[in-house]
Amino acid sequence: MKYLLLGDEAIAQGAIDAGLSGVYAYPGTPSTEITEYIQLSESRKLKAGGSDAKIFCRWATNEKTAMEGALGMSYMGKRALVCMKHVGMNVCADAFMNAAITGVNGGLVVLAADDPSMHSSQNEQDSRFYAKFAMIPCLEPSNQQEAYDMMHYAFDLSESLRTPILMRVTTRMAHSRAVVETIDTPREQNILSAPENTNHFILLPAYARKNYAELVEAQADFVQTSEESQYNTYTKGSNPEKAILTTGIAYNYLMEVAANQLDASVLKVTQYPLPKALIDQMVADGAKEIMVMEEGQPVVEELIRGMVPSSVAVKGRLTGDLPRMGELTPDSVREALMSNLTSDSRFAIPEIVVGRPPALCQGCGHRDMYAALNEVA
């Protein structure tokens, strides 16, 4: 079947079709629609008299309790999803970091929706740092179809590697629509199954030290999985001395503005850790300049400087070739690429959209309090 879905809705449908048993979340733009979609899907099944296994949906008190609830479900062999916006990663950090040490039983995906340009947020925090901090794999879809497909892949990857998976999206990915093709037969939910070694989930130092050693040892497997992933691809260009490394939705922008005009090599990264073998191949093909295009902070731009010879120039947000702050746009990507395009396709879009101040979401529990304060003031 084909549907016109928001990125958030594609993620939600992908989780449902991947055999999801429970979603735990704290509402925050741009992640809220994921849990709402799953709730609505369950409501429709209930009204239709469906007898399928139900998905447990829970709005949590905060992101930490959401993370802990999802961990509990994972420990018993079920597939669980926990959703939040980027600043929520700070709130759940204790449980999140510990989950990387304990590992998982059933598949566990942590969805962090970042908000570059701070449309409804207090900072431009990049959740990919948390994946590196916790030393776990991270996925970053470049379009809605990938967002749907990656949920199936993420749960399978989580269970095969016995680790939580962080999936990171940004505002434009979450809140733009595209046609998504879904599978015909959703996967059945996992049966309840207690972990064979319950000591693995006890973080007393004697156990934690052993678990941490296993996590460090698994890093090579995580890199290899990334290098072999269908979501990381390298295409050698006709002028391989110039190369572009692009991640997530930035790849979408690149294809939008320059799909048929590029002579540079292109490395698309939507699974982390960075695929070292593909980066080495790009350098071996003669790359002397690498333009890094990524939504958010210069995570990859900083990392890749330590992975390529010093003779290779690395450009991006830190060098001013792309804006240091805010979202990327097709215009900013085109501007950075002018020297790599075979024709001058520069154009400007007039500012025709009237700006508006941010507002609290409809149904937000804080609205009544602020309304009362305004009334008093």
C-alpha positions in Angstrom: 0.0 0.0 0.0 1.0 3.6 -0.6 0.3 6.5 1.8 1.1 10.2 1.9 2.8 10.4 5.3 4.7 12.9 7.5 8.1 11.7 8.4 6.8 11.2 12.0 3.9 9.1 10.6 6.2 7.0 8.5 8.3 6.3 11.6 5.2 5.3 13.5 3.8 3.1 10.8 7.2 1.5 10.3 7.3 0.7 14.0 3.8 -0.8 14.0 4.6 -3.0 10.9 7.9 -4.1 12.5 6.1 -5.8 15.4 6.1 -3.0 18.0 4.6 -3.9 21.4 4.9 -0.5 23.2 5.6 3.1 22.7 6.6 5.4 25.5 7.0 9.1 25.0 7.0 12.6 26.3 5.4 15.1 23.9 7.7 17.7 22.3 7.8 19.2 18.8 8.9 17.8 16.4 8.4 14.2 17.8 4.8 14.3 19.1 3.0 13.0 16.0 4.8 9.6 16.2 3.0 8.6 19.4 -0.3 10.3 18.4 -0.3 8.3 15.1 0.2 5.0 17.0 -2.5 5.9 19.4 -4.9 6.8 16.6 -4.0 3.5 14.8 -4.9 1.5 18.0 -8.1 3.5 18.4 -9.2 2.6 14.8 -8.4 -1.1 15.4 -10.5 -1.0 18.6 -13.5 0.6 16.9 -13.2 -1.9 14.0 -13.3 -4.8 16.5 -9.8 -5.9 15.7 -8.4 -8.8 17.7 -4.7 -8.2 16.9 -2.2 -7.9 19.7 -2.5 -4.5 21.1 0.3 -1.9 21.3 0.8 -0.3 24.7 0.9 3.5 24.3 2.0 5.6 27.3 2.6 9.4 27.6 5.2 9.4 30.4 5.8 12.0 33.2 9.1 12.9 31.5 11.6 11.4 29.1 13.5 9.5 31.9 10.4 7.6 32.9 9.6 7.0 29.2 13.0 5.5 28.7 12.7 3.3 31.8 9.3 2.0 30.7 10.6 1.1 27.3 13.6 -0.6 28.8 11.3 -2.7 31.0 9.4 -3.9 28.0 12.6 -4.6 26.1 14.1 -6.6 29.0 11.1 -9.0 28.6 11.7 -9.6 24.9 9.2 -7.2 23.4 10.0 -4.5 20.9 9.7 -1.0 22.3 10.0 2.5 21.0 10.7 5.6 23.1 10.2 9.1 21.6 11.2 12.6 22.5 12.6 15.8 21.1 16.3 16.6 21.4 16.3 18.3 24.7 14.6 15.3 26.2 17.8 13.3 25.7 19.2 15.4 28.5 16.4 14.3 30.8 16.7 10.6 29.9 20.5 10.5 29.7 21.0 8.5 32.9 18.8 5.6 31.8 19.9 6.0 28.2 23.6 5.7 29.0 23.0 2.7 31.3 21.0 1.0 28.6 24.1 1.0 26.4 25.9 -0.9 29.2 23.2 -3.4 30.0 22.2 -4.0 26.4 18.7 -5.1 25.4 16.7 -8.3 25.0 13.8 -7.2 22.7 14.6 -4.6 20.2 14.7 -1.0 21.6 14.7 2.1 19.4 15.2 5.6 20.9 13.8 8.3 18.6 15.2 11.8 19.1 13.7 14.6 17.0 16.1 17.5 16.7 15.0 21.1 16.1 17.8 23.1 14.3 16.9 26.8 14.0 15.0 26.4 17.3 11.5 26.7 15.9 10.1 25.6 19.2 13.1 24.8 21.3 15.7 26.5 23.6 18.8 25.2 21.8 20.2 23.5 18.7 21.5 20.4 20.4 22.5 17.5 18.1 21.5 14.1 19.4 24.1 12.3 17.4 26.6 13.3 20.1 24.5 11.1 22.5 25.0 8.1 20.2 28.7 8.6 20.1 28.7 9.3 23.9 26.9 6.0 24.6 28.9 4.1 21.9 25.8 2.8 20.2 24.7 2.8 16.5 22.7 5.7 15.2 20.4 5.9 12.1 19.4 9.1 10.4 16.9 8.7 7.5 17.2 11.0 4.5 13.5 10.8 3.4 10.1 9.4 4.5 10.5 6.1 2.8 13.8 5.5 4.5 12.2 6.5 7.8 9.6 3.8 7.4 12.1 1.1 6.2 14.7 2.0 8.8 12.3 1.2 11.7 12.2 -2.5 10.5 16.0 -2.4 10.1 16.5 -0.7 13.5 14.6 -3.3 15.5 16.3 -6.1 13.7 19.7 -4.4 14.2 19.0 -3.8 17.9 18.2 -7.5 18.5 21.1 -8.8 16.5 23.6 -6.5 18.2 21.8 -6.7 21.6 22.0 -2.9 21.9 19.6 0.1 21.8 19.6 2.0 18.6 19.2 5.8 18.4 17.3 7.1 15.4 17.7 10.9 14.9 15.5 13.0 12.7 15.2 16.8 12.3 12.2 19.2 11.9 11.9 19.1 8.1 12.2 15.3 8.1 9.6 15.0 10.8 7.1 17.5 9.4 7.3 17.1 5.6 5.2 14.7 3.6 6.0 12.1 0.9 4.5 9.0 -0.5 5.5 5.9 1.5 5.1 2.3 0.4 4.4 -0.1 3.3 4.7 -3.8 3.5 1.6 -6.0 3.0 2.0 -8.2 6.1 3.1 -6.6 9.4 5.5 -8.6 11.6 4.0 -10.4 14.6 4.9 -9.0 18.0 7.6 -10.9 19.9 6.5 -13.3 22.6 7.4 -12.6 26.2 10.9 -14.0 26.9 12.9 -13.3 30.0 16.7 -12.7 29.4 18.9 -15.7 29.8 21.4 -13.8 31.9 19.6 -11.4 34.3 22.9 -10.3 35.8 23.5 -8.5 32.6 20.9 -5.9 33.6 22.3 -5.3 37.0 24.8 -2.4 37.1 26.7 -3.1 40.2 30.3 -2.4 39.4 31.3 -6.1 39.2 28.7 -6.6 36.4 29.0 -3.1 34.8 32.8 -3.5 34.2 32.2 -6.7 32.3 29.4 -5.3 30.3 31.4 -2.2 29.4 34.3 -4.3 28.2 31.8 -6.2 26.0 30.5 -2.8 24.7 34.0 -1.6 23.8 34.7 -4.9 22.1 31.5 -4.6 20.0 32.6 -1.3 18.5 34.4 -3.1 15.6 31.2 -4.9 14.9 29.2 -1.7 14.9 31.6 -0.1 12.4 31.5 -3.1 10.2 27.7 -3.2 10.2 27.8 0.5 9.2 30.3 -0.2 6.4 28.1 -3.0 5.0 24.8 -1.1 5.5 22.5 -0.5 2.6 21.9 2.9 4.0 25.5 4.0 3.5 26.5 4.3 -0.2 29.5 5.7 -2.1 29.5 6.9 -5.7 32.7 7.8 -7.4 32.4 11.0 -9.5 34.0 12.0 -12.8 36.1 14.4 -10.7 37.0 12.4 -7.6 39.4 15.1 -6.4 36.3 16.8 -5.1 34.0 14.8 -2.8 30.8 15.4 -0.8 30.0 13.6 2.5 26.3 14.1 3.2 24.1 12.8 6.0 20.4 12.5 6.7 18.1 15.1 5.1 21.1 17.0 3.7 21.4 14.2 1.2 17.8 14.9 0.1 18.7 18.5 -0.4 21.8 17.6 -2.4 19.7 15.4 -4.7 17.1 18.1 -5.1 19.5 20.8 -6.2 22.2 18.9 -8.0 21.3 15.3 -8.7 22.2 15.4 -12.4 24.9 18.1 -12.3 27.5 16.7 -9.9 31.0 15.7 -11.0 32.2 15.1 -7.4 32.1 11.8 -5.6 29.3 11.4 -3.1 29.3 9.5 0.2 25.9 9.2 1.7 25.9 8.4 5.5 22.7 7.6 7.2 24.0 5.0 9.6 26.7 5.6 12.3 29.5 5.0 13.4 31.0 6.5 10.3 31.8 3.8 7.7 35.6 4.0 7.8 36.1 1.7 4.8 34.0 3.9 2.5 35.8 7.1 3.7 39.1 5.4 3.0 37.9 4.4 -0.5 36.9 8.0 -1.2 40.4 9.2 -0.2 42.0 6.4 -2.2 40.0 7.5 -5.3 41.9 10.8 -5.1 39.7 13.1 -2.9 41.6 16.3 -2.1 38.6 18.2 -0.8 35.6 16.9 1.1 32.5 19.0 1.6 30.6 17.8 4.7 26.8 18.5 4.6 25.0 17.7 7.7 21.9 19.0 9.5 22.7 20.3 13.0 26.1 20.7 14.5 29.4 19.7 12.7 29.6 16.3 14.2 30.9 14.5 11.1 33.0 17.4 10.0 34.9 17.2 13.3 35.2 13.4 13.3 36.4 13.1 9.7 39.3 15.4 10.2 40.9 12.7 12.3 40.1 10.0 9.7 41.6 11.5 6.5 45.2 12.7 5.7 46.0 16.3 6.6 46.5 17.0 2.9 42.7 16.5 2.4 40.8 19.8 2.9 37.6 19.3 4.9 34.9 22.0 4.4 31.5 22.5 5.9 29.9 24.5 8.7 33.2 25.1 10.6 34.8 26.7 7.6 31.9 28.9 6.7 31.1 27.1 3.4 27.7 26.2 5.0 25.9 28.3 7.7 27.3 27.6 11.2 23.8 27.9 12.8 20.3 26.8 11.9 18.8 24.4 9.4 20.3 23.6 6.0 18.1 24.5 3.0 18.3 23.7 -0.6 19.5 27.2 -1.2 22.4 27.0 1.3 23.4 23.6 -0.2 23.3 25.0 -3.7 25.4 28.0 -2.7 28.1 25.7 -1.2 28.1 23.5 -4.3 28.5 26.2 -7.0 32.1 25.1 -7.8 31.0 21.5 -8.1 28.0 22.0 -10.4 28.3 21.6 -14.2 26.0 24.6 -14.8 25.0 27.7 -12.9 21.6 27.0 -11.4 21.7 29.6 -8.7 18.4 31.2 -7.9 16.8 33.2 -5.1 13.5 32.7 -3.4 11.8 35.9 -2.1 10.7 36.1 1.5 7.0 35.7 1.0 6.1 33.8 4.2 5.1 36.0 7.1 6.9 35.0 10.4 4.9 34.1 13.4 5.9 33.7 17.1 6.0 30.2 18.5 3.0 29.0 20.5 2.4 26.2 22.9 0.8 23.1 21.2 -2.9 22.6 21.4 -3.6 20.3 24.3 -0.3 21.1 26.1 -0.7 20.8 29.8 1.2 24.1 30.3 -1.3 26.2 28.4 -3.8 26.7 31.3 -1.0 27.8 33.6 0.2 30.5 31.2 -3.3 31.6 30.4 -3.9 32.1 34.1 -0.6 34.0 34.5 -1.5 36.3 31.5 -4.9 36.9 33.1 -3.4 37.9 36.4 -0.7 40.0 34.8 
